[in-house]
Amino acid sequence: MRTTLRALTLLIGIGFTLQGIGWLLTPERAAASLGMPPLDGLARSTQFGDFAAFFLVLGVSILVGGGEGRARQLYFPAALLGSAALCRTIAWAAHGAAFAAVFITVEIATCALLIFAAGRLSGDA
């Protein structure tokens, strides 16, 4: 069970890290994958730079937390994903954003998995 959970955690970390690299190398494609057009001017700098940073830090922190004896560090990326789901929901409820059910579901499920992994793997030496 621990080996499977660690492997799943590492695969998720790789996926988010690759998404962050995508924002650096092919940001137009990365934006399209999240249902948004590339913005212009300073907004593009913010969009591309902030999303690259978000996904890179998220992915790398999952990879680090997936390592031996570091499972407690998975609480940070779990909190980041849980916060993203909460903020998306607030954007929908208070600011007229479309309800992003698929993204929110992925964020909540991944958050729950990371919390579970942090608890189950934290006893590793």
C-alpha positions in Angstrom: 0.0 0.0 0.0 2.8 2.5 0.9 4.6 1.8 -2.3 1.5 2.3 -4.4 0.6 5.5 -2.5 4.1 6.9 -2.8 4.1 6.1 -6.6 0.7 7.7 -7.1 1.9 10.8 -5.2 5.0 11.0 -7.3 3.1 10.7 -10.5 0.8 13.5 -9.4 3.9 15.6 -8.6 5.4 14.9 -12.0 2.1 15.9 -13.7 1.8 19.3 -11.9 5.5 20.0 -12.5 5.1 19.3 -16.2 2.1 21.6 -16.2 4.4 24.3 -14.8 7.0 23.7 -17.4 4.3 23.9 -20.0 3.5 27.4 -18.8 7.2 28.3 -19.4 7.6 26.6 -22.8 4.2 26.6 -24.4 2.1 29.0 -22.4 -0.6 29.4 -25.0 -1.3 25.7 -24.9 -1.2 25.6 -21.1 -3.7 28.5 -21.0 -6.0 26.7 -23.4 -5.8 23.5 -21.3 -7.3 25.5 -18.5 -10.0 27.1 -20.7 -8.5 30.6 -20.9 -7.1 32.7 -23.7 -3.7 34.3 -23.4 -4.0 37.8 -22.0 -2.2 40.8 -23.3 0.5 43.2 -21.9 1.1 43.1 -18.2 -1.8 40.7 -17.7 0.1 38.2 -19.9 3.1 38.5 -17.7 1.0 37.9 -14.6 -1.0 35.0 -16.2 2.0 33.1 -17.6 4.4 33.9 -14.7 2.0 33.3 -11.8 0.6 30.0 -13.3 4.1 28.7 -14.0 5.1 29.5 -10.5 1.9 28.0 -9.0 2.2 24.7 -10.9 6.0 24.4 -10.5 5.9 25.0 -6.7 2.9 22.7 -6.4 4.5 19.9 -8.4 8.0 20.1 -6.8 6.5 20.3 -3.3 4.6 17.1 -4.0 7.7 15.4 -5.3 9.7 16.5 -2.3 6.9 15.3 0.1 6.8 12.0 -1.8 10.3 11.2 -0.8 11.3 9.0 2.1 10.7 10.6 5.5 9.2 13.8 4.0 5.5 12.9 3.9 4.4 15.6 6.3 5.5 18.2 3.6 2.5 17.0 1.5 0.2 19.1 3.7 1.5 22.3 2.0 0.5 21.3 -1.6 -2.7 19.8 -0.2 -3.5 23.2 1.4 -2.7 25.0 -1.9 -5.1 22.8 -3.8 -7.8 23.0 -1.2 -7.4 26.8 -1.3 -7.7 26.8 -5.1 -10.9 24.9 -4.9 -12.3 27.2 -2.3 -11.3 30.3 -4.2 -12.8 29.0 -7.4 -16.0 28.4 -5.6 -16.0 31.9 -4.1 -15.3 33.3 -7.6 -18.4 31.5 -8.8 -20.6 32.4 -5.9 -19.6 36.0 -5.4 -18.1 37.3 -8.7 -20.0 35.7 -11.6 -17.3 33.2 -12.7 -18.4 30.0 -14.4 -18.6 27.1 -11.9 -15.5 25.0 -12.7 -16.8 21.7 -11.5 -14.1 19.5 -13.2 -11.2 21.6 -11.9 -12.7 21.9 -8.4 -13.3 18.1 -8.3 -9.7 17.4 -9.3 -8.4 19.9 -6.7 -10.5 18.5 -3.9 -9.7 14.8 -4.8 -6.0 15.5 -5.1 -6.1 17.5 -1.8 -7.7 14.6 -0.1 -5.2 12.1 -1.6 -2.3 14.2 -0.4 -3.7 14.5 3.1 -4.2 10.8 3.2 -0.7 10.2 1.9 0.8 12.6 4.4 -0.8 10.6 7.2 -0.1 7.1 5.9 3.5 7.8 4.8 4.6 10.0 7.7 5.8 7.0 9.7 8.5 6.3 7.0 12.0 6.5 8.2 
